[in-house]
């Protein structure tokens, strides 16, 4: 259903569905057989638009009732069009909602000025331009995050209190190291062989997933899949080489050679352990209900975990797992000699001395220290592989999640713990916008803190005791703190829907219909309870050539 007229006698999905229903429903057949059947593309689009508007009106009403919201934006390409997803985050009392409002076609211009204008026009059309924006979240693209002329800076000219939160889920994604074995096993023929061999060896069927920018969990799943299916992978690759039928047999030989090296399984098992920790952070940052304070705590916790790994005997456990795995698959563990490498060590440019640079684990592997060649294999791999990976991740996380960027997050966390002085940066930022009385707020925080019997209380304990009429200042600030986004993951989710709705056979679908259908699908918890009577009444109010 693309929403336009077709001259073909077949291929019109909506008409075909109506014809099918008319065969089994006499009342439906009577209406559909009339000369005026209300099944034209124009009527379809009107009904879809009315349903979509009903959903949006519900969201807009909730936003206005709260009195403020956060905005999240991201863009993706779909059929040669650049679509910007607009999502909002707000609270009803203390319940957090992240809602999708629509797509904007920004194909013509993607500069900061044009994108800001597109967002402002969208807010005006939605009639929420006068509702204060308390925060904005985008990815790290310069056009969005630029401090001088980015969208976040230009939007602050209209909404001064809208602090910018760099999507933390994207930051985690930049820290993670990819694996590339998926590419070979993504082809149907090879993937079939993989599953067939799994069945023969009585191994639980798992597949190698595509490395996705929007599904961070696939990286740890890939490591687990390779580890658990290592025997199967060897068998499949050997079969391909023996049969010599696959046009990519050379790649199979290369993969076979690579994965049977000690370096591969060592890095695989190290990354498997490391990515499990990062995956905890990734999952937390993608939760719709996660708060900025919770994010700060988990980020600090993950960094501390890796620092503890470096100073503990954690690698002894990993090394035991490595040696058992290598022995099972007859792979000798050996330390490469730097002198045996034909690669010349690349000298780092002096221009990069003051910058945080990154490299591949393979490049790190080729640069083993000569001083470490006289120690044991375990100690050698610990120094030259494990420590280097940990150091790279710790450095990257501290750089991307700097103390400056987490300053407000830490302040929000202190506010949730009712620590008045430590949460002043957060309080003072929204003091004027919310007309907060600082002295009254301090008293309110003290009373609530003293009324909670348990000193080790949770945020839920605070929320249960705060009454809007009694603790007015605290209530408003708690709502704002819950409204602050930690990522633009909701925008990423909308892109999955975008590709399901606007497939290649629906590529000509107009923008309004595309957005309306996306809203109905994404916000189906609202669209599923739409009163059909309201839609019919609104439909009847429109100008018609005949009376309805």
MARLOSE-402255 format. One line per 4 residues: number of its first residue (from 0); for each residue x, y, z negated of C-alpha. Coordinates in nm, 3 decimals. Example, Ala and Ser with C-alpha at 12.3 -4.5 7.8 and 13.67 -1.06 7.14 Angstrom:
! residues 2
0 = 1.230 -0.450 -0.780  1.367 -0.106 -0.714
! end
This chain:
! residues 548
0 = 0.000 0.000 0.000  0.185 0.305 0.124  -0.094 0.562 0.110  -0.114 0.668 0.475
4 = -0.331 0.581 0.774  -0.229 0.287 0.991  -0.340 0.227 1.348  -0.265 -0.143 1.321
8 = -0.549 -0.387 1.266  -0.346 -0.582 1.011  -0.089 -0.503 0.749  -0.305 -0.265 0.543
12 = -0.277 -0.435 0.205  -0.553 -0.241 0.031  -0.803 -0.307 0.309  -0.711 -0.675 0.318
16 = -0.758 -0.707 -0.058  -1.097 -0.534 -0.035  -1.200 -0.772 0.245  -1.098 -1.067 0.031
20 = -1.301 -0.945 -0.270  -1.605 -0.876 -0.052  -1.621 -1.245 0.040  -1.682 -1.350 -0.320
24 = -1.865 -1.049 -0.471  -2.198 -0.956 -0.313  -2.221 -0.615 -0.484  -1.868 -0.529 -0.378
28 = -1.945 -0.648 -0.024  -2.253 -0.423 -0.009  -2.047 -0.114 -0.096  -1.750 -0.209 0.119
32 = -1.968 -0.278 0.424  -2.120 0.071 0.420  -2.004 0.329 0.669  -1.868 0.522 0.370
36 = -1.665 0.272 0.166  -1.427 0.510 -0.018  -1.128 0.294 0.074  -0.933 0.537 0.293
40 = -0.571 0.622 0.204  -0.684 0.970 0.100  -0.935 0.829 -0.150  -0.676 0.580 -0.277
44 = -0.428 0.861 -0.340  -0.692 1.072 -0.516  -0.785 0.791 -0.754  -0.420 0.707 -0.825
48 = -0.347 1.077 -0.887  -0.643 1.108 -1.126  -0.529 0.802 -1.324  -0.174 0.934 -1.335
52 = -0.293 1.279 -1.446  -0.493 1.117 -1.723  -0.173 0.951 -1.853  0.025 1.276 -1.823
56 = -0.246 1.475 -2.000  -0.225 1.232 -2.291  0.153 1.280 -2.311  0.131 1.660 -2.273
60 = -0.131 1.676 -2.546  0.093 1.481 -2.785  0.393 1.703 -2.702  0.195 2.022 -2.767
64 = 0.060 1.882 -3.093  0.416 1.812 -3.214  0.538 2.154 -3.098  0.876 2.057 -2.947
68 = 1.045 1.782 -2.747  1.374 1.666 -2.595  1.433 1.620 -2.224  1.638 1.348 -2.052
72 = 1.732 1.348 -1.684  1.926 1.123 -1.449  1.929 1.072 -1.074  1.962 0.778 -0.836
76 = 1.945 0.723 -0.462  1.649 0.542 -0.308  1.606 0.507 0.070  1.833 0.802 0.150
80 = 1.652 1.017 -0.106  1.803 1.150 -0.428  1.542 1.104 -0.699  1.573 1.273 -1.039
84 = 1.394 1.100 -1.324  1.243 1.324 -1.593  1.179 1.169 -1.935  1.089 1.326 -2.268
88 = 1.133 1.225 -2.631  0.900 1.343 -2.907  0.735 1.223 -3.226  0.379 1.170 -3.344
92 = 0.414 1.223 -3.716  0.732 1.014 -3.758  0.679 0.767 -3.475  0.928 0.816 -3.189
96 = 0.815 0.806 -2.825  1.018 0.824 -2.505  0.795 0.888 -2.205  0.847 0.906 -1.831
100 = 0.695 1.215 -1.665  0.790 1.173 -1.301  1.044 1.174 -1.021  1.165 1.487 -0.842
104 = 1.308 1.465 -0.492  1.634 1.663 -0.511  1.780 1.539 -0.182  1.830 1.885 -0.032
108 = 2.052 2.033 -0.305  2.223 1.882 -0.607  2.404 2.187 -0.743  2.341 2.299 -1.101
112 = 2.128 2.599 -1.000  1.897 2.389 -0.782  1.864 2.108 -1.035  1.786 2.354 -1.316
116 = 1.521 2.522 -1.099  1.370 2.183 -1.019  1.346 2.097 -1.391  1.197 2.436 -1.482
120 = 0.941 2.416 -1.200  0.846 2.067 -1.311  0.790 2.187 -1.669  0.581 2.478 -1.544
124 = 0.366 2.252 -1.326  0.319 2.028 -1.629  0.214 2.332 -1.837  0.466 2.257 -2.113
128 = 0.712 2.533 -2.021  0.626 2.723 -2.340  0.692 2.426 -2.569  1.045 2.453 -2.717
132 = 1.307 2.201 -2.603  1.527 2.099 -2.896  1.776 1.879 -2.708  1.877 1.765 -2.360
136 = 2.058 1.445 -2.261  2.230 1.362 -1.931  2.524 1.155 -1.815  2.872 1.301 -1.794
140 = 2.852 1.431 -1.436  3.007 1.779 -1.421  2.702 1.928 -1.249  2.488 1.824 -1.549
144 = 2.728 1.852 -1.844  2.944 2.148 -1.737  2.995 2.394 -2.024  3.027 2.697 -1.795
148 = 2.787 2.639 -1.509  2.629 2.297 -1.566  2.257 2.225 -1.593  2.284 2.199 -1.972
152 = 2.428 2.553 -1.992  2.173 2.703 -1.753  1.882 2.537 -1.933  2.001 2.689 -2.261
156 = 1.938 3.033 -2.111  1.567 2.947 -2.125  1.576 2.714 -2.427  1.859 2.834 -2.659
160 = 1.804 2.559 -2.917  1.834 2.277 -2.662  2.162 2.119 -2.770  2.332 1.894 -2.515
164 = 2.382 1.527 -2.602  2.609 1.339 -2.363  2.440 1.004 -2.297  2.622 0.778 -2.543
168 = 2.529 0.461 -2.355  2.719 0.594 -2.053  3.019 0.664 -2.273  3.021 0.305 -2.393
172 = 2.996 0.189 -2.033  3.309 0.385 -1.946  3.498 0.208 -2.224  3.410 -0.146 -2.113
176 = 3.640 -0.351 -1.887  3.474 -0.529 -1.591  3.536 -0.878 -1.460  3.500 -0.953 -1.087
180 = 3.440 -1.326 -1.062  3.070 -1.258 -0.996  3.130 -1.148 -0.636  3.219 -1.494 -0.507
184 = 2.934 -1.673 -0.685  2.663 -1.424 -0.591  2.612 -1.587 -0.249  2.316 -1.831 -0.239
188 = 2.517 -2.129 -0.109  2.789 -2.099 -0.372  2.543 -2.029 -0.650  2.349 -2.343 -0.554
192 = 2.670 -2.550 -0.579  2.733 -2.395 -0.921  2.392 -2.500 -1.052  2.421 -2.846 -0.894
196 = 2.756 -2.907 -1.064  2.615 -2.784 -1.397  2.344 -3.048 -1.377  2.594 -3.323 -1.294
200 = 2.809 -3.236 -1.595  2.506 -3.190 -1.827  2.598 -2.827 -1.894  2.330 -2.570 -1.972
204 = 2.266 -2.370 -1.655  2.393 -2.013 -1.674  2.478 -1.778 -1.390  2.728 -1.503 -1.335
208 = 2.545 -1.171 -1.334  2.612 -0.868 -1.119  2.807 -0.593 -1.291  2.540 -0.327 -1.328
212 = 2.568 0.039 -1.426  2.238 0.018 -1.608  2.269 -0.323 -1.775  2.573 -0.310 -1.998
216 = 2.493 -0.647 -2.160  2.585 -0.833 -1.839  2.956 -0.795 -1.911  2.956 -1.003 -2.229
220 = 2.718 -1.249 -2.062  2.962 -1.289 -1.775  3.248 -1.364 -2.014  3.032 -1.622 -2.193
224 = 2.919 -1.773 -1.861  3.278 -1.814 -1.737  3.392 -1.959 -2.071  3.101 -2.206 -2.099
228 = 3.109 -2.307 -1.731  3.483 -2.312 -1.674  3.487 -2.681 -1.583  3.200 -2.630 -1.339
232 = 3.370 -2.333 -1.174  3.685 -2.538 -1.115  3.483 -2.825 -0.963  3.284 -2.595 -0.733
236 = 3.592 -2.410 -0.612  3.777 -2.738 -0.550  3.481 -2.868 -0.349  3.480 -2.555 -0.136
240 = 3.851 -2.589 -0.066  3.822 -2.962 0.017  3.520 -2.924 0.245  3.673 -2.620 0.412
244 = 3.329 -2.513 0.539  3.294 -2.183 0.364  3.414 -1.886 0.562  3.552 -1.747 0.236
248 = 3.760 -2.055 0.151  4.068 -1.832 0.119  3.892 -1.643 -0.157  3.804 -1.971 -0.327
252 = 4.172 -2.073 -0.320  4.268 -1.736 -0.465  4.010 -1.759 -0.744  4.111 -2.117 -0.822
256 = 4.471 -2.011 -0.856  4.383 -1.710 -1.073  4.147 -1.872 -1.322  4.382 -2.165 -1.390
260 = 4.654 -1.935 -1.517  4.718 -1.888 -1.887  4.684 -1.512 -1.851  4.327 -1.546 -1.722
264 = 4.196 -1.757 -2.009  4.384 -1.548 -2.267  4.231 -1.223 -2.141  3.893 -1.393 -2.097
268 = 3.877 -1.510 -2.460  4.014 -1.181 -2.594  3.756 -0.983 -2.396  3.481 -1.223 -2.500
272 = 3.557 -1.140 -2.862  3.598 -0.765 -2.803  3.286 -0.724 -2.589  3.066 -0.886 -2.853
276 = 3.147 -0.595 -3.083  3.090 -0.335 -2.810  2.763 -0.506 -2.713  2.623 -0.435 -3.061
280 = 2.686 -0.064 -3.007  2.549 -0.077 -2.653  2.223 -0.242 -2.764  2.178 0.009 -3.046
284 = 2.231 0.307 -2.816  1.968 0.183 -2.570  1.692 0.145 -2.828  1.420 0.405 -2.782
288 = 1.381 0.450 -3.157  1.753 0.492 -3.237  1.848 0.821 -3.400  2.156 1.036 -3.359
292 = 2.255 0.967 -3.719  2.234 0.589 -3.669  2.441 0.620 -3.352  2.717 0.808 -3.534
296 = 2.732 0.543 -3.806  2.757 0.253 -3.562  3.018 0.431 -3.347  3.238 0.491 -3.651
300 = 3.173 0.131 -3.757  3.282 -0.012 -3.421  3.599 0.198 -3.414  3.678 0.088 -3.771
304 = 3.614 -0.276 -3.676  3.869 -0.263 -3.394  4.121 -0.087 -3.618  4.073 -0.361 -3.879
308 = 4.118 -0.627 -3.609  4.455 -0.476 -3.530  4.577 -0.495 -3.888  4.421 -0.831 -3.980
312 = 4.479 -1.196 -3.887  4.192 -1.189 -3.639  4.420 -1.280 -3.349  4.515 -1.608 -3.521
316 = 4.151 -1.720 -3.487  4.144 -1.610 -3.123  4.477 -1.782 -3.051  4.348 -2.109 -3.197
320 = 4.048 -2.086 -2.963  4.280 -2.010 -2.668  4.512 -2.307 -2.733  4.220 -2.549 -2.775
324 = 4.062 -2.425 -2.451  4.393 -2.445 -2.262  4.461 -2.796 -2.389  4.114 -2.913 -2.289
328 = 4.162 -2.787 -1.932  4.533 -2.879 -1.898  4.652 -2.520 -1.863  5.003 -2.461 -2.000
332 = 5.043 -2.154 -2.221  5.354 -1.965 -2.127  5.481 -1.611 -2.157  5.576 -1.448 -1.826
336 = 5.928 -1.326 -1.786  5.947 -0.967 -1.685  6.248 -1.048 -1.473  6.049 -1.300 -1.268
340 = 5.800 -1.040 -1.155  5.846 -0.902 -0.808  5.651 -0.590 -0.899  5.840 -0.280 -0.988
344 = 5.712 -0.098 -1.294  5.542 0.223 -1.193  5.669 0.531 -1.367  5.398 0.749 -1.516
348 = 5.385 1.102 -1.379  5.511 1.374 -1.612  5.194 1.567 -1.529  4.991 1.302 -1.714
352 = 5.183 1.310 -2.041  4.921 1.520 -2.218  4.624 1.322 -2.084  4.448 0.999 -2.177
356 = 4.517 0.758 -1.890  4.380 0.409 -1.828  4.508 0.102 -1.650  4.395 -0.252 -1.572
360 = 4.481 -0.544 -1.794  4.662 -0.694 -1.496  4.890 -0.394 -1.476  4.951 -0.411 -1.849
364 = 5.034 -0.779 -1.809  5.308 -0.699 -1.556  5.475 -0.464 -1.801  5.564 -0.697 -2.089
368 = 5.837 -0.560 -2.313  6.175 -0.729 -2.278  6.222 -0.698 -2.655  5.928 -0.932 -2.711
372 = 6.059 -1.219 -2.497  6.248 -1.383 -2.786  5.946 -1.424 -3.012  5.674 -1.692 -3.010
376 = 5.409 -1.714 -2.740  5.137 -1.624 -2.990  5.319 -1.315 -3.112  5.408 -1.215 -2.757
380 = 5.049 -1.226 -2.632  4.933 -1.057 -2.950  5.165 -0.761 -2.889  5.144 -0.737 -2.511
384 = 4.780 -0.832 -2.451  4.562 -0.818 -2.763  4.708 -0.502 -2.914  4.712 -0.324 -2.578
388 = 4.344 -0.399 -2.518  4.250 -0.291 -2.871  4.460 0.026 -2.845  4.305 0.112 -2.508
392 = 3.951 0.069 -2.645  4.020 0.254 -2.971  4.183 0.544 -2.784  3.904 0.556 -2.527
396 = 3.630 0.551 -2.790  3.796 0.819 -3.000  3.839 1.033 -2.687  3.486 0.987 -2.553
400 = 3.325 0.997 -2.899  3.539 1.279 -3.036  3.481 1.421 -3.385  3.356 1.740 -3.218
404 = 3.090 1.558 -3.015  2.980 1.361 -3.323  2.978 1.664 -3.554  2.604 1.723 -3.517
408 = 2.535 1.348 -3.528  2.715 1.323 -3.862  2.521 1.624 -3.989  2.192 1.458 -3.887
412 = 2.296 1.140 -4.066  2.365 1.342 -4.383  2.022 1.504 -4.347  1.856 1.163 -4.338
416 = 2.044 1.086 -4.660  1.909 1.412 -4.809  2.259 1.558 -4.854  2.181 1.929 -4.826
420 = 2.526 2.088 -4.799  2.663 1.830 -4.556  2.359 1.867 -4.328  2.371 2.249 -4.307
424 = 2.507 2.256 -3.945  2.195 2.070 -3.831  1.960 2.273 -4.052  2.101 2.611 -3.949
428 = 2.081 2.526 -3.579  1.701 2.489 -3.595  1.634 2.732 -3.881  1.497 3.017 -3.666
432 = 1.315 2.800 -3.413  1.115 2.619 -3.682  1.095 2.912 -3.927  1.265 2.708 -4.199
436 = 1.292 2.850 -4.551  1.637 2.727 -4.658  1.577 2.762 -5.033  1.245 2.581 -5.016
440 = 1.400 2.311 -4.800  1.675 2.246 -5.055  1.414 2.212 -5.327  1.206 1.974 -5.113
444 = 1.508 1.755 -5.036  1.600 1.742 -5.406  1.249 1.643 -5.515  1.221 1.365 -5.256
448 = 1.568 1.235 -5.341  1.485 1.223 -5.712  1.148 1.061 -5.649  1.308 0.763 -5.474
452 = 1.405 0.517 -5.745  1.669 0.333 -5.542  1.991 0.534 -5.496  2.075 0.328 -5.185
456 = 1.761 0.431 -5.000  1.683 0.400 -4.628  1.532 0.655 -4.389  1.201 0.466 -4.399
460 = 1.183 0.532 -4.776  1.215 0.906 -4.712  0.956 0.912 -4.433  0.698 0.736 -4.650
464 = 0.717 1.004 -4.920  0.723 1.321 -4.707  0.379 1.476 -4.676  0.339 1.745 -4.409
468 = 0.139 1.979 -4.633  0.361 1.947 -4.941  0.707 1.926 -4.782  0.648 2.144 -4.475
472 = 1.012 2.241 -4.409  1.150 1.891 -4.457  0.870 1.741 -4.246  0.947 1.962 -3.943
476 = 1.321 1.903 -3.959  1.274 1.527 -3.993  1.063 1.534 -3.678  1.337 1.725 -3.493
480 = 1.606 1.487 -3.617  1.405 1.192 -3.485  1.345 1.375 -3.156  1.715 1.418 -3.077
484 = 1.806 1.163 -2.804  2.120 0.951 -2.805  2.109 0.844 -2.441  1.923 0.877 -2.112
488 = 1.860 0.501 -2.098  1.486 0.561 -2.042  1.574 0.730 -1.713  1.780 0.427 -1.616
492 = 1.481 0.205 -1.687  1.266 0.416 -1.458  1.510 0.348 -1.172  1.439 -0.024 -1.204
496 = 1.071 0.054 -1.153  1.156 0.290 -0.866  1.320 0.008 -0.671  1.029 -0.226 -0.737
500 = 0.770 0.024 -0.616  0.953 0.192 -0.329  1.075 -0.115 -0.144  1.192 -0.105 0.217
504 = 0.839 -0.180 0.340  0.708 0.116 0.136  0.993 0.354 0.215  0.755 0.600 0.385
508 = 0.541 0.642 0.072  0.491 1.011 -0.005  0.647 1.163 -0.317  0.323 1.230 -0.508
512 = 0.191 0.877 -0.468  0.532 0.733 -0.554  0.554 0.935 -0.877  0.193 0.864 -0.975
516 = 0.234 0.488 -0.928  0.559 0.495 -1.125  0.389 0.673 -1.417  0.103 0.422 -1.421
520 = 0.348 0.132 -1.425  0.605 0.267 -1.673  0.353 0.413 -1.919  0.115 0.119 -1.893
524 = 0.045 0.122 -2.267  -0.151 0.442 -2.190  -0.276 0.358 -1.839  -0.417 0.023 -1.956
528 = -0.662 0.199 -2.190  -0.780 0.467 -1.947  -1.157 0.513 -1.959  -1.279 0.441 -1.605
532 = -1.583 0.660 -1.671  -1.357 0.966 -1.711  -1.179 0.891 -1.383  -1.510 0.849 -1.198
536 = -1.648 1.175 -1.342  -1.336 1.368 -1.240  -1.347 1.206 -0.898  -1.710 1.311 -0.855
540 = -1.628 1.674 -0.942  -1.407 1.710 -0.635  -1.554 1.868 -0.321  -1.712 1.605 -0.094
544 = -1.893 1.609 0.237  -2.173 1.414 0.071  -2.312 1.409 -0.282  -2.186 1.130 -0.506
! end
